[in-house]
């Protein structure tokens, strides 16, 4: 892109050049070599089309999951969290070894232990990962001896990756001296269930949060 000075104001295409006004300046650039029709049909663009399709899928899945956790994600204080989350969605999608390239999904990636691990290890800004001191098994929340939280908020998310939708339910658990507490089963297991836990101290401050 370059600017130019001329008595005659040109707008539009002339040969391989495109003239237009940008923020009060006359600008000229060379036409893009991108061809929309070729992109859709040419075999040479096949890998690009596959990557584009999967990128769109990961972005949409990441967005609907984040939407379910919006009020807590805001507490992370990380303005780039959505980009980082999209990146981990892509890494999880890559673990789908069942689907053909271009049709790999986050959901199938999350059905692998490595995919679940990537999600558990994702850190929300500067807030500690909840997986460092909490685990879930058979609708029971267990905390280890290092966990000093007084309260846990358990968010169950049912992911519908085909329609890019989620259902969610939230439950507050207060511990006494016990190291474990059961929570309700809100959804059937015919879909993919994700568990997000927020730990709070006696001042109602968030100390840990993340997927388990």
C-alpha positions as CSV (number, residue, x, y, z in Angstrom):
1,X,0.0,0.0,0.0
2,X,1.3,3.5,-0.9
3,X,0.0,7.0,-0.9
4,X,0.1,9.4,-3.9
5,X,-0.3,13.1,-4.7
6,X,-2.4,14.1,-7.7
7,X,-4.6,16.8,-8.9
8,X,-6.9,14.2,-10.4
9,X,-8.6,12.1,-7.7
10,X,-8.9,8.5,-8.8
11,X,-11.2,5.9,-7.2
12,X,-11.5,2.3,-8.3
13,X,-9.4,-0.1,-10.2
14,X,-7.0,0.7,-13.1
15,X,-5.3,-2.4,-14.4
16,X,-3.7,-4.2,-11.5
17,X,-3.9,-1.1,-9.2
18,X,-6.7,-0.1,-6.9
19,X,-7.1,3.5,-5.9
20,X,-9.1,4.7,-2.8
21,X,-9.2,7.2,0.0
22,X,-8.2,6.0,3.5
23,X,-8.5,8.4,6.5
24,X,-8.2,11.4,4.2
25,X,-5.2,10.1,2.2
26,X,-5.1,8.9,-1.4
27,X,-4.0,5.3,-1.3
28,X,-3.0,2.9,-4.1
29,X,-2.4,-0.9,-3.8
30,X,-1.9,-3.8,-6.1
31,X,-4.9,-6.1,-6.6
32,X,-5.0,-9.2,-4.5
33,X,-4.3,-12.4,-6.4
34,X,-7.0,-14.1,-4.3
35,X,-9.7,-15.8,-6.4
36,X,-12.9,-16.7,-4.5
37,X,-14.1,-19.3,-7.1
38,X,-10.7,-21.0,-7.2
39,X,-10.6,-21.1,-3.4
40,X,-13.9,-23.0,-3.3
41,X,-13.1,-25.5,-6.1
42,X,-9.4,-25.7,-6.9
43,X,-7.6,-28.8,-5.6
44,X,-4.6,-26.6,-4.9
45,X,-6.6,-24.8,-2.2
46,X,-7.9,-28.1,-0.6
47,X,-5.6,-27.9,2.5
48,X,-6.4,-24.2,2.9
49,X,-10.2,-25.0,2.8
50,X,-9.7,-27.7,5.4
51,X,-7.8,-25.4,7.7
52,X,-10.3,-22.7,7.3
53,X,-13.2,-25.0,8.1
54,X,-11.6,-26.4,11.2
55,X,-10.5,-22.9,12.4
56,X,-14.1,-21.7,12.1
57,X,-15.3,-24.7,14.1
58,X,-12.8,-24.2,16.9
59,X,-13.6,-20.5,17.1
60,X,-17.4,-21.2,17.4
61,X,-16.9,-23.9,20.0
62,X,-14.6,-21.7,22.1
63,X,-17.1,-18.9,21.9
64,X,-20.1,-20.9,23.2
65,X,-18.1,-22.4,26.0
66,X,-16.8,-19.0,27.1
67,X,-20.3,-17.6,26.9
68,X,-21.4,-20.2,29.5
69,X,-18.7,-18.9,31.8
70,X,-18.8,-15.3,31.0
71,X,-19.2,-13.8,34.5
72,X,-16.2,-15.8,35.8
73,X,-14.0,-15.4,32.8
74,X,-14.3,-11.6,33.3
75,X,-12.6,-12.1,36.7
76,X,-9.5,-13.5,35.0
77,X,-8.4,-10.0,33.9
78,X,-6.9,-11.3,30.7
79,X,-8.0,-9.4,27.6
80,X,-6.3,-12.0,25.3
81,X,-8.0,-15.0,27.0
82,X,-10.3,-15.6,24.1
83,X,-7.3,-15.9,21.7
84,X,-5.6,-18.3,24.1
85,X,-8.7,-20.3,24.5
86,X,-9.2,-20.6,20.8
87,X,-5.6,-21.9,20.6
88,X,-6.2,-24.6,23.1
89,X,-9.5,-25.5,21.2
90,X,-7.4,-26.0,18.1
91,X,-4.9,-28.2,20.0
92,X,-7.7,-30.3,21.3
93,X,-9.3,-30.6,17.9
94,X,-6.0,-32.0,16.5
95,X,-6.4,-35.0,18.9
96,X,-9.4,-36.1,16.9
97,X,-8.0,-39.1,15.0
98,X,-11.4,-40.4,13.9
99,X,-12.5,-37.7,11.5
100,X,-10.9,-36.8,8.2
101,X,-8.9,-33.6,7.9
102,X,-11.1,-30.6,7.5
103,X,-13.9,-32.3,9.7
104,X,-12.0,-32.8,12.9
105,X,-13.9,-31.6,16.0
106,X,-13.2,-30.3,19.5
107,X,-15.8,-32.7,20.9
108,X,-14.0,-35.8,19.7
109,X,-10.7,-34.4,20.8
110,X,-12.1,-33.9,24.3
111,X,-13.1,-37.6,24.4
112,X,-9.4,-38.4,24.7
113,X,-7.5,-38.2,28.0
114,X,-4.9,-35.9,26.4
115,X,-7.7,-33.6,25.3
116,X,-9.2,-33.4,28.7
117,X,-5.8,-32.8,30.2
118,X,-5.2,-29.8,27.9
119,X,-8.5,-28.3,29.1
120,X,-7.7,-29.0,32.7
121,X,-4.3,-27.3,32.4
122,X,-5.7,-24.2,30.7
123,X,-5.2,-21.2,33.1
124,X,-7.6,-18.3,33.4
125,X,-5.4,-15.3,33.5
126,X,-3.4,-15.1,36.7
127,X,-5.9,-17.1,38.7
128,X,-4.6,-20.5,39.9
129,X,-5.8,-23.6,38.1
130,X,-8.5,-25.4,40.1
131,X,-7.1,-28.8,38.9
132,X,-4.2,-28.2,41.3
133,X,-6.3,-29.0,44.3
134,X,-9.7,-30.4,43.0
135,X,-10.9,-33.5,41.2
136,X,-14.3,-34.8,40.2
137,X,-15.3,-38.5,40.1
138,X,-18.8,-39.9,39.9
139,X,-20.6,-36.7,40.8
140,X,-18.4,-36.1,43.8
141,X,-16.0,-33.2,44.2
142,X,-12.8,-34.0,46.1
143,X,-10.3,-31.5,47.4
144,X,-6.8,-32.3,48.6
145,X,-5.1,-31.1,51.9
146,X,-3.6,-28.1,50.2
147,X,-7.1,-26.7,49.2
148,X,-8.2,-24.1,51.8
149,X,-11.3,-22.9,50.0
150,X,-14.6,-22.5,51.9
151,X,-16.8,-22.7,48.9
152,X,-17.0,-24.1,45.4
153,X,-19.2,-23.2,42.5
154,X,-19.6,-26.2,40.1
155,X,-20.8,-25.4,36.6
156,X,-21.9,-28.3,34.5
157,X,-21.9,-27.6,30.8
158,X,-23.5,-29.8,28.2
159,X,-21.9,-29.2,24.8
160,X,-23.8,-29.5,21.6
161,X,-21.0,-29.1,19.1
162,X,-23.1,-29.9,16.1
163,X,-25.4,-26.9,16.7
164,X,-22.9,-24.8,18.6
165,X,-25.0,-24.6,21.7
166,X,-24.6,-25.2,25.4
167,X,-26.8,-25.9,28.4
168,X,-25.4,-25.2,31.8
169,X,-26.3,-25.6,35.5
170,X,-24.6,-24.1,38.5
171,X,-24.4,-25.4,42.0
172,X,-22.8,-23.9,45.1
173,X,-21.0,-26.3,47.5
174,X,-19.9,-25.3,51.0
175,X,-17.4,-27.4,52.9
176,X,-17.1,-27.9,56.6
177,X,-14.4,-30.3,57.6
178,X,-15.1,-32.8,54.9
179,X,-12.7,-33.2,51.9
180,X,-15.5,-34.3,49.6
181,X,-19.0,-33.3,48.6
182,X,-21.4,-34.7,46.0
183,X,-23.3,-32.5,43.5
184,X,-26.3,-33.0,41.4
185,X,-26.5,-34.6,38.0
186,X,-28.3,-32.1,35.8
187,X,-27.9,-33.6,32.3
188,X,-27.9,-37.1,30.7
189,X,-24.6,-38.3,29.4
190,X,-25.8,-38.7,25.8
191,X,-23.8,-35.5,25.1
192,X,-20.4,-34.2,26.2
193,X,-20.4,-32.9,29.7
194,X,-17.7,-30.4,30.9
195,X,-17.2,-29.4,34.5
196,X,-15.9,-25.9,35.5
197,X,-15.2,-25.2,39.2
198,X,-14.6,-21.9,40.9
199,X,-13.1,-21.9,44.4
200,X,-13.7,-19.0,46.8
201,X,-12.3,-18.1,50.2
202,X,-14.2,-16.8,53.3
203,X,-14.1,-13.3,51.8
204,X,-15.9,-14.6,48.7
205,X,-12.8,-13.9,46.6
206,X,-11.9,-16.3,43.8
207,X,-8.7,-18.2,44.5
208,X,-8.8,-20.9,41.8
209,X,-10.9,-21.7,38.8
210,X,-10.8,-23.9,35.7
211,X,-12.0,-27.1,34.2
212,X,-11.7,-30.4,36.0
